[in-house]
Every structure is written in structure tokens, then in C-alpha cells.
Amino acid sequence: MRRKMVVGNWKMNGSIKQNEILLQGLIAGLRDLHDADFVVCTPYPYIGQAQAMLQGSNIAWGAQNLCSAKDGALTGAVAPSMLVDYGCTHVIIGHSERRALFNETDDTAAARFNAALEVGLIPIFCMGESREERDSDWTDYIVGRQLDSIIRRFGPEVLKNAVLAYEPLWAVGADEPATPEQAQEVHDFIRKRVARCDTGIAANVRILYGGSVRPHNAASLFGMPDVDGGLVGRASLVAEKFVPICEVANG
């Protein structure tokens, strides 16, 4: 049975004081939950703060992106090894906002996915379609293409040490997420796509749903057979919202 997982994506939010209050709330609220995995992915400047506060807790920490290069003259970039230096265990790769707003591509996402694996980080690989693509019945094509960008290049075996996330662009930051049935349909498609290469890996890889996960809808989303938890944005910034979502995942 796949273990549930909840990842908080803070995006470009936070301050030292706000983070301290939030992390203290998460530590207190999650300390007795041991049947699911919890991660917070902070902006780069606050990874050190997360490391200092979360060491010894049951909450892991990670980053929201990385550079595929190991080092070099790349002003403003952050190498995978730098994240490891700060105790990161996870990193988000290919988030819809990176693809849509920063012109990241399937190829660059695949390269960063592999760079994360090479230093022992667990990539959380995001896939999802826009509203226009869904309305045109292109969901399977878009999600399949994004998934294939890593499977064709590196083989299905890399998914043993990775997490997948379906996050439809039209549901991110929206008032209404995908329905549980819509999420399950795409999660089932993803799992079957992996199963074409390796049924064992398909059965075990965790697939998270991302897109307006809230305390009131977490149970119905996480109750779907192929939804293994959530990639949570806005609600991860408030302990009183994030903790109840984690409690649902914990069972």
C-alpha cells in the first residue's frame, strides 16, 4: 500500500518572522502524525531556516526548483549539491508556474529531474494541462508528453526514487479544484502510462494532486484510489489549514 504524502509549496511567500510562526505551528500540529510523509518546499533564502527549525521533527524540507548544472558561471542559479548542503530531501520540478511564466520546457524539466536524482534528492515531478487544453480534450496528450519526457530519456526505473504530481493549471489557485473524479481519471492515466513500461513501478509510484487542495476537499480527493496525497500551495501558508490536510493523509 502506498504511503500518503503532503507537500507544502510556499511559492514566493514568507518572511523570517512569518516562517517561524508557521513552522512552529506545523511542528506542533504534525508531531503525532506518523502514518504519512510531510514536506515543506520553501523559497531558497529560507531553506536554512527550515533546516534549523525542522531538524529532529517528522517534517522534511526541500526546494521549489534547481539548476541542472553542477556548477559554473550561471549567475542566480542554484546547484543540486547546494540544496543537499542544507539538508533538503525533495525538490519540485516542472511546476506549471515555471513552465508557463518562465518558459521552462519538457527538456529542461527532464534535465533538472535527473540532476536531482544524481545527488540523492527526490524530485516531485509536476504535470498538467491548461483550461484550453482540457477543453480541447488534450489532457492525456499533454500529461503523457510531459511524463514521457523523463521515461524516454532515463527509463521508468528513475521513478522508483521520485514522486509524480498532477496539477492542472486551471485549478491552481482557483476557487474550485478538479473534482475527485477528474483527478482520479488523470492519475489513473498516469499510472497506466507508467505500467506500459513497468507494472511494479507503476503500482508503487506516488502520484499527488495539486490545485486548490483545502481542508474541506482533502478527504474526497485523497480517497480516490490513485491519489496518494497533495501538493498544496495557498493552504500550506497557514498552519490551521495545512495541518488538517495532513491529518486526512495520515488517516
C-alpha positions in Angstrom: 0.0 0.0 0.0 1.4 3.4 -1.0 2.1 5.8 1.9 0.3 9.1 1.6 2.3 12.3 1.3 1.5 16.0 1.6 3.9 18.6 0.3 3.6 22.3 1.1 4.7 24.6 -1.7 5.2 28.1 -0.3 5.9 29.6 -3.7 7.3 33.2 -3.4 5.9 33.8 0.1 7.2 34.2 3.6 9.5 36.2 5.9 11.8 35.1 8.7 9.2 36.0 11.3 6.2 34.6 9.4 8.1 31.4 8.7 9.0 31.0 12.4 5.3 31.2 13.4 4.2 28.8 10.6 6.9 26.2 11.2 6.3 26.2 14.9 2.6 25.6 14.2 3.5 22.7 11.8 5.9 21.1 14.2 3.3 21.2 17.0 0.4 20.1 14.8 2.1 17.2 13.0 4.4 15.8 15.7 2.0 12.9 16.5 1.2 12.0 12.8 3.4 9.1 11.7 1.4 7.3 9.0 2.1 9.8 6.2 5.1 11.8 4.9 5.2 15.6 5.2 7.4 18.1 3.3 7.6 21.9 3.0 9.3 23.4 0.0 10.4 27.0 0.8 11.9 29.8 -1.3 15.7 29.5 -1.5 16.6 32.1 1.2 14.6 30.3 3.8 15.9 26.8 3.4 18.5 27.3 6.1 15.7 28.5 8.5 13.7 25.4 7.7 16.7 23.2 8.3 17.4 24.8 11.6 13.8 24.5 12.8 12.7 21.2 11.4 15.7 19.0 12.3 14.5 16.3 14.5 10.9 16.7 13.5 8.8 14.5 11.3 8.7 17.2 8.6 11.2 17.1 5.7 12.1 20.2 3.7 13.0 20.9 0.1 13.2 23.5 -2.6 11.0 24.7 -5.4 13.5 24.3 -8.3 17.1 23.8 -9.1 19.6 24.2 -11.9 20.6 21.1 -13.9 24.3 22.2 -13.9 26.6 21.1 -11.2 28.5 24.5 -11.0 29.8 27.2 -13.2 29.3 30.8 -14.4 25.5 30.8 -14.0 24.6 33.9 -12.1 21.5 33.5 -10.0 21.3 29.7 -10.4 21.3 27.1 -7.5 23.1 23.8 -8.0 21.6 20.5 -6.7 24.5 20.0 -4.3 23.8 23.3 -2.7 20.3 22.0 -1.7 21.9 18.9 -0.3 24.2 21.1 1.8 21.2 22.5 3.6 19.6 19.1 4.2 17.0 19.2 1.5 15.5 15.8 0.6 13.0 16.9 -2.0 12.7 19.4 -4.9 9.8 20.4 -7.1 10.5 20.0 -10.8 8.4 21.3 -13.7 5.8 23.2 -11.7 3.1 24.7 -14.0 4.1 28.3 -13.0 7.7 27.6 -14.0 6.5 26.2 -17.3 4.0 29.0 -18.0 5.8 32.0 -16.6 9.4 31.2 -17.0 9.3 29.2 -20.3 10.6 26.0 -18.9 10.2 23.1 -21.2 9.8 19.3 -21.1 13.5 19.0 -22.0 14.8 21.4 -19.3 12.4 19.8 -16.7 13.7 16.4 -17.6 17.3 17.5 -17.2 16.6 19.0 -13.8 14.8 15.9 -12.8 17.9 13.8 -13.5 20.2 16.3 -11.8 18.1 16.0 -8.6 18.4 12.2 -8.7 22.1 12.3 -9.2 22.7 14.0 -5.8 20.1 11.9 -4.0 17.2 14.4 -4.0 13.7 13.2 -4.5 12.2 15.1 -7.4 8.5 15.9 -7.3 7.8 16.0 -11.0 4.7 18.1 -12.0 2.4 17.6 -14.9 -0.8 19.3 -16.0 -2.8 20.9 -18.7 -4.3 24.4 -19.2 -8.0 25.1 -19.4 -7.8 25.5 -23.2 -6.0 22.1 -23.5 -8.6 20.4 -21.3 -11.5 21.9 -23.2 -9.9 20.6 -26.4 -9.6 17.1 -25.0 -5.8 17.3 -25.0 -5.3 16.4 -21.3 -3.9 12.9 -22.0 -1.7 14.2 -24.7 -0.2 17.0 -22.6 0.3 14.9 -19.4 1.6 11.9 -21.4 4.1 14.1 -23.3 5.4 15.6 -20.0 5.7 12.2 -18.3 7.3 10.6 -21.4 10.0 13.4 -21.4 11.6 11.6 -18.4 10.7 8.0 -19.1 12.0 8.0 -22.7 15.2 9.7 -21.7 16.0 8.0 -18.4 13.8 4.9 -18.3 11.0 4.0 -15.9 13.4 2.9 -13.2 14.1 6.6 -12.2 10.5 6.7 -10.9 11.5 4.4 -8.0 13.1 7.4 -6.4 10.6 10.1 -7.5 7.2 11.4 -6.8 4.8 12.5 -9.5 2.2 15.3 -9.2 -0.8 16.1 -11.4 -1.6 19.8 -11.1 -4.0 21.1 -13.7 -3.2 24.8 -14.4 -6.9 25.7 -14.4 -7.2 24.5 -10.8 -4.0 26.1 -9.3 -5.0 29.0 -7.1 -8.7 28.7 -8.2 -11.8 28.7 -6.1 -12.6 25.2 -7.3 -10.2 22.4 -7.8 -10.6 19.4 -10.1 -13.3 17.2 -8.8 -12.1 13.9 -7.2 -13.4 12.1 -10.2 -11.4 14.4 -12.6 -8.3 13.9 -10.5 -8.7 10.2 -10.4 -9.2 9.9 -14.1 -5.8 11.6 -14.8 -4.0 9.8 -12.0 -5.2 6.5 -13.4 -4.0 7.6 -16.9 -0.5 8.4 -15.4 -0.3 5.1 -13.6 -1.3 3.1 -16.6 1.2 5.1 -18.7 4.0 4.0 -16.3 2.6 0.5 -16.3 3.2 0.2 -20.0 6.9 0.2 -19.1 6.9 -1.5 -15.7 3.9 -2.6 -13.7 5.8 -2.9 -10.4 7.0 0.7 -10.5 3.5 1.9 -11.6 1.9 0.2 -8.6 4.3 1.8 -6.2 5.0 5.3 -7.5 3.2 8.0 -5.6 1.1 10.5 -7.5 0.0 13.7 -5.7 -2.8 16.0 -6.7 -2.1 19.7 -6.8 -4.6 22.5 -7.4 -6.6 24.2 -4.6 -6.4 21.4 -2.1 -8.2 22.6 1.1 -9.2 21.0 4.4 -12.8 20.7 3.2 -11.9 18.7 0.0 -8.8 16.8 1.0 -10.7 13.7 2.2 -12.6 13.3 -1.1 -9.5 13.9 -3.2 -7.2 11.6 -1.1 -9.9 9.0 -1.0 -9.5 8.3 -4.7 -7.6 5.0 -5.4 -4.8 6.6 -7.4 -4.5 9.9 -5.5 -1.6 9.5 -3.0 -1.8 12.9 -1.3 -1.4 16.5 -2.2 0.9 19.2 -3.5 -0.6 22.1 -1.5 0.0 25.8 -2.4 -2.0 28.5 -0.7 -3.2 26.4 2.2 0.3 25.4 3.1 1.0 29.0 4.3 -1.4 28.7 7.2 -0.8 26.0 9.8 -4.5 25.9 10.7 -5.3 24.8 7.1 -2.2 22.7 6.3 -2.4 20.6 9.5 -5.9 19.3 8.8 -5.0 18.3 5.3 -2.1 16.4 6.7 -4.4 14.8 9.3 -6.5 13.5 6.4 -3.5 12.0 4.7 -2.4 10.4 8.0 -5.7 8.6 8.2 
